[in-house]
C-alpha cells in the first residue's frame, strides 16, 4: 500500500480543489485545468501538478503552450515545490514564461491555539441560493466586466458539494466571507475576503475561525491555508493558530508570447 507524506496529500488536495471550477485532463507528466467560460482568468485555466521525468521540461512546456493557445487562453503554470523535472522552471523561462510577481504562497497548517481577538460577529453557513449570491458578491473593486466574471466563478465554486461557504453580514449587507473545501480527510480554508467598508472589525478572523471549527468537527486530519509571505493575512492566520510549514510552496508563471 502506498503511503503519502502530508505535503503530497495537501498538493493532491490542491488539485482536487481546482476541479470545483475547472475541468481537468491528464497529460504526460502534468495536468491541464481549464474552463473557457471563465477566460481570461488563469486560476481555472492553468497547467499544474507537474510530475515529469528528467529532461522532459522543454517537451512539457511546449505542450502547455500548445494546449492553452489552442483553447484560446493565456498559457499559465502553477509550479508546486514537488514539481519535476528539475529543468521545468528553466524551460518555462526559456519558453517565454515570466514569473507572476506576488503569486508565491506559503503553506500554513492549523495547530492552535487560536489567540486572535474575539469578535461579536458570527459567520453563518451558506445554504440558499440567495446566500450564495450574497457570498459571491464580496470581491475586490474592479470594472463591471471583471465583477461579472468573478461572480460567475465564485458562484460555481460555492455550489460544489465539497465546499462550505461562510458569510458575515453587517446591517443586512454582505461584509465578509470565506470557504472550506473539505474532501478526503483534509480541509482547505480559502477565499477570505472582507468588503472594504468593513475592514478592521475582526470579521475575517470570525469567518476563518468558524471554518476551522467545522473542519475539525468534520474529522479532517489536516486543515491548511495558503498565505502571501510576510503579508497582513499571514500574520492574522498565525494569531488564529496556523503555522507556516513550507515556504514558497507554489509559484506561478504566465506566458508572454
Helices and strands as residue ranges (DSSP letters): H 6-18, E 23-26, E 31-34, G 36-38, E 46-48, H 57-71, E 76-80, H 88-94, E 97-99, E 105-110, E 124-125, H 129-136, H 144-158, E 163-170, E 173-183, E 186-194, G 196-198, H 203-217, E 222-227, H 232-239, E 242-255
